Amino acid sequence: MGKDVLEGISTNEWQELRDRYVASAVGNGNRHIAEKAEGAIVTDIDGKRYIDFAGAIGVQNVGHRHPRVVEAAKKAMDHYIHPGFNVIMYPSYIELCKRLCEIAPGDFAKKALLLNSGAEAVENAVKIARRYTGRQAVVTFNRAFHGRTNLTMSMTSKVKPYKFGFGPFTSEIYQAPYPYYYRKPEGLSNEAYDQQVIDAFESFFLNTVAPESVACIVMEPVQGEGGFIIPSKRFVSYVRDFCTEHGIVFVADEIQAGFARTGKMFAIENFDVVPDLMTVSKSLAAGFPLSGVVGKANIIDACDIKGSLGGTYCGSPIACAAALAVLDIIEEEHLTERAEKIGSVIEKRALNWKETYAFVGDVRRLGAMAAVEFVQDKKSKTPDKERTGQIVQYANEHGLLLLNAGIKGNCIRFLSPLTITDEQLEEGLDIIEKAIEVVQ
């Protein structure tokens, strides 16, 4: 943003303008005004520096304004801004679909289509599954988050702020049980709990919806907004096998978890299963609006009427160029390996907090997709949303952009760029540690 826009207007004046002209329901975690972002650092117009543990909610895996991304976007704009792929083709759309098909799991013919947002990708995956199967029902899971359009709101669990007052919702949407090991019945082993959840899953398809009516099951391999909840390999494999047995399309929602975040290119690869379709977005294009659906060619090509998939801005050539650069950066800078290192550092510090403080209930991670859950005490495990909010607020006031998560808002989540330096990572963790000390 140029200085002609920012110069001469104070943070308070910007806030007054925001309050006057921007919809109040649009959330803001931090009330300051960004002036510049680079790598894992955001600087506001008053010169205050923030370490970014939010990454625009999982968008900045390769860091803010990575030079390769900036260069690719500028080069693309030398050719055109948006001729519209539905009007005339351009190479970057085709090349990106090719790259996505090559890196997506599965030894079968694949195709992809490009869209604008995560919610739009989920909607199109559902469209494709319904067309392919001739069925209507869609199954998601407890604590799921898939978007804020009408269909994806229907697929989402959390009522406030995402669903309250926005109905009626789309019909034929059902939510199945999903494991949450920290909150399993006391004394039950993880193996026994898995069986309990699987039994409940089987009962769900007897009591709630018949498998023969289900077009797709859409699963976050790691639940994002739900609190970074990680299932077992056994559970994910069971759901995959259930879909195969009943002719249901298995969709992995990789929108927040994908692109090296979990130590694999896609989170589903951690579970040794292959989905039929994947939805991708967020870090795909390092901040340019872009999403996609990639998977089995025969399923995607069941939509055989020209124009039934797509949209005006889908697959912007600027975003496609950025995305191709992102894929190169992930590979050349070994960001899947970097994610595991970042996650291990977070885990070590967080486990120390867990040992020290009675209100630190659980620490969980897959790669660098990590969360800490706060409770009133370890015995009751009562969620402590108020304390979590105080920790987040302290962090934001003291130079760390941080987000909460969870149905009850009692988790903090770690979504720093995977390009963050060791020093920046430790500095950010120091701020959280100080926040925990202050609010205890």
N, C-alpha and C positions, 0 to 999 in steps of 0.2 A: 504494500500500500504506500502510495507516495506521500511525502511530507506535506504536500498541498492539502491533503485530506486530514491528516492528523495534527498538523501544526496549529497551535493557538487554541485548541479545545482541550479542556481539562478532563480528567477521569470522571469527576462528578458531573460535568456538563454532558459527557457522553452517556452517563447513567441516566440523567434526566431525559435525554433524547430517546434512549432505549425504553424507558418507562412510558414515555408519551406515544411512541410510534410502533414499538414491537409488541406482538402478542404476548400477554403476560404468561401464558401457558408454556411458552418456549423457555426451557430451563437454562440456567447458568450456574455452573459450579463455582466460578470465580467472577467477582464483580469488577475486575480490572480489564483494561483494553490492550490487546496484544499489538505490539509494533513490529516484532520480527521473531521468527523461529528458525533455529538452525540445529540439526542433529537432535539432541535430547534437551535442548534449552529453548525456552520461550522468554522473551523480554517484553515488558509492557511499556506504554508510552511515557511512564515516569522513570524508566530505566531500571525497574526492578526485575531481577532475574529469577526464573522458575525452572527447576528440574522437572521434566515432564514424565510422570508415572501414569498418565492417562492416555497419551498418544491419540487424542481425538477419539476416544473410546475404541481403541484397537486399530486405528487407521494407519499409524505411522511406524510400522515394523522396520522400515529401512531408514527411519529418521526424517525429520523435517527438512525439506529442501535439499535432499541429497543431490550433489552436483550432477550425477548421471541422469537423474529424473528431470532436473531443470533443463539440462542440455537437450534431452530428448523432446521435451515439450516445446521448447523454443524452435527446435529444428522442424518439428511437425507444423508449427504455425507459419513457417516460411512457405509452406505449400498450400494450406487451406485451414480454415477453422472447422467448418462442418458442412460438407456437401451432402451428407445424409446417406447412409449405407443403403437405405431402401430406394434411393434415387439413382446413385451411381457408386459402385464399389470403390474401396481404397485398400491398399495392401495391409495396413496395420491391423485392421479388423480381422482379416483372414489369417495373418501371421499369429496374432494373439490366440485365436481359436485353435490353431495348430499347436501352439506351445501348451495351452491348457490341456488339450487332449493327450499330449505326450507326457505331461507330468502327473496327470490324474491317475489314481490307482486303477488297476484292472487290465487284464490281458485280453482285450476285445476291441472291436471297432468303436470309436467314440466320435461324437460331434459336440459342438458348443454353440451357444448363442450369447450375445452380449446385451446388457441392459444398463440401467442407471443406478439402482439402489438395491440394498439387501432385501427389503420387502418385495420389490419388484421381481427379484430373482426367485424368491420363495413362491410368489404368486404364479410365476411361469412354470416352475417345477410342478406345482399342483395342476396347472392346466395340462401340461404334458402327460402327467400320470393319469389324469382322468380320461384324456383322449386315448391313451394307449390301452388302458384296462377296460374302458367303458363303464367304470364304476364312479360313484360320487363321494363316498366317505373319505375323510382325511383324519389320521390319528397323529397327535403330537403327544407331549408328555407333561406331567406335573412340573411346574416351575419353568416351563419353556418360555422363551422369547423369540419371536420371529418377525416382528415389525409392527407398524402403526397404521397400516391401511385396514380396511374393514375385514378382509379375509385374514390377514396376518394378526390383527387384534384378536380375532376369533381363535386363532391358533396359540395365542399367548396366554400365560396363566395370570400374571399379576394384574389385579383389577385397577388399583390406584398406583400410578397416575395413568396407566395406558388404556383402560377400558371403561372406566366409570363414566356413565352418562352418555356413552357413544353408541349404544345399541339402537335397533336390533342388530345382532351379529349374524354372520353367515351360518347357514344350517349345515348339518352333516359334518361337524367338526367335533372330535372327541379327544380327551386327554387321558393317557394311560399312565400307570405307575412307573417311576424311575427311581433307582436306588439313591440313597443319601446316607452313606456309611456312618458319618458322625452322629446321625440321629436314629440309628437302628435301635431296636429294643435292647435293653441292658442285658448283658450276658450272652447275647447271640453272636456267634462267630460270623465273619464276613461271608463264609461259604454258606452257612445256614440262612443268613439274611438274603443272599442272592437267590436262594431257592424260594424263600418267602415272597420276594418281589416277582420272581418268575411265575409262581403259582397265582399271584394276584393279577399278573399280566394275562395269564390264560383265562382266569375268571372274567376279566374285563371283556374278553372276546366272546364270552358266553352271556354275560349280563347286560352289556352295553351296546355292542355293535358286532355284527357277524363278519368274519374275515372276508367272506365272499362279496361284501359290500364295499370293501376298503380299496381305494385307488392307491394310496401311498401312506407310509409311515415316515414322518419327518423327524429326525433326531439330531440334536446338537451333540456331537461326540463329547464335548465338555460344555455343560450348560453355562452360558455367559451371565446374563442378567440374573439368572436364578441363583448365582453365588459361586460360580466356578466349581460346580459339582462334577466329579469325575466318576463314571461308572466303571465296572469291572470288565475285563475282556470277556468273561463268561456271559455277562448280561448282554453286551453288544453282539456277541456271536449268536446268542439265542434269538435276539430280535432279527438279525440278518437271516438266520435259518427259517424263522417263522415266516418272514416275507417270501422267501423262496418257495416254501411249502405251499403257501396260499396265493401265489401269483400277485403279490403286493409289491409295488415299487418302493424300494428302500432309498430314501433321500437323506444324505448327510448335509446338514446345515453347517458349512464351514466359514460362515461370514465373519465371525469374530475370532475363531480358533485357527483359521488357515494361514498359509504363507509363513511358515517357519516358527510360528508362535509357540507351538508345543514341542519343539525339538524334531519335528518332522515337517515336510512341506504341508501336509494336511493332517489334522488331528486324528482322523479315522484310521490312518496308517499305524497308529499306536496300538490298535486293537486287532490287527491282523484280519480285518474283513474288508471287503470291497463293496461300496455302495453302487446302486444302479445309476443314481444321479447325485451330483453335488451342487450346492449353491455357494457362490463365492462373491466377495465384495470387499469392503473396508480396505485392508492393506494391499489389495490387488494393484491399485494405481496411486498409492502414496498420497492420497488426498483428492485426486480428481474423481468426480462421481463416475463410478463404473462398477458393474456387477455382471454375473454370468451364471449360466447353468451349463454343466458339462457332464457327460455320461454316455451311456450306451446309445449308439447311433440308431439302432432299431426302435428304441423307445422315443427318442427325440423326433425321429422322422415319422412317427405315428401322426404327428401334426403335419398333414400332407397338403393342406390348403395354403397356397401362397398368401402371405400377409397375416396369417393367424397368429404369428409370433413377431415381435419387434416393436418399434416405436420411433418417434421422431428423433430423439436424441440418443437412442441406444447405440453404444459402441462409438462414442465420440473419438475421432482420430487423435486428438490431443491426449485423451485419457488412455487410449490404446498404446500410444508411443510411450507414455509414462509407465504403463504396466509392463511392457516388454523390457524396459530398463530395470524395473523392480525385480523381474525374474532373473535377469543377469546378476544384479547385485546380491540377491539371496544366494545364488550359486557361487559367485566369485569371492564373496566376503564370508562364506561359510556360516550363514546366519542360523541354520538349524543347529549346528554345534554351539554357536554363541548363545542360543536360547537356553540350552541345557546348563551352560555355565552360569548365566544370569539367574536362572531358577534355583540352582544349588546355593548361590550366595544368599538369595532371598530366604530360602528355606532354613539355612543355618541360623540366620539372624532371628527369624520368626520363631523357630523352635526354642531359642533362648528366651524370647518373650513369653512363650507358653509355659516354660519352666518357672519363670519369675512371677508372673501375674495370674491370679485366679480367674480373671475375666477374659483371658485369651484362651478360647475354647478349642479351636482347630486350626491347623495349618495344612494346606493341600496345594498341590501343583502338578502340572504336566508340562515339562519344559519350563518356559518362562511365563506360562499362564498360571499364576499363583494367586492365592487368596488367604486371608486371615479372618477367622470368624470370632466375633466378640460376644460374650455371654455375661449374664449377671454373676454366675458362678459355675464351676465345672460340674457340680452334681446335678443341678436342675437343668442346665444348658439353656436357660431362658434367654432368648435373643435380646441383645442390648443395643437397640437402634440409637438411643440417645448418646451413649458413649461413643459409638462409631461415628456419628455425626460430628461430635466434638473433636475427634481425632482428625477427621477429614478437614474440618474448618481450621484447626490449628495448622495443619500442613499447608493449606492454601494460603494462609496468612503469613507463613514463614518460608515461602520460596519453594513449595512442592505442589505440583498439580496432582491431585489424588481423587479417586472416585470410590464410592461405595457400591455394593451390589447385594443381591439376595432378596427373596420375597419379602423379608422383614427388614431389609436395609441394614443388616448387622455385620456385613463383611466389607473389608477393603480389598480391592483387586489391583493387581500389578499389571500394567500394560505399557511399560516404558518401551521406547524404541529399542530394537535389538542391537542397534549401533551405539547405545549408551556406553560411555567409558566406565572403567572400573571405579574411578574416582567419583564420577557423578552418581553411580549406583550407590556407593557407600554413603555419600553425602545425603542422598534422598532417604536412605534407610535410617541414617542418624536423625533426620527430622521426624520420621515416624516414631522412632524410639523416644525422642524427647516429648512428642505429643502424648504418647502412652504414659510417660512418667507424670506429665502435667495433669492429665484428666483422671488419673486413678483415684 
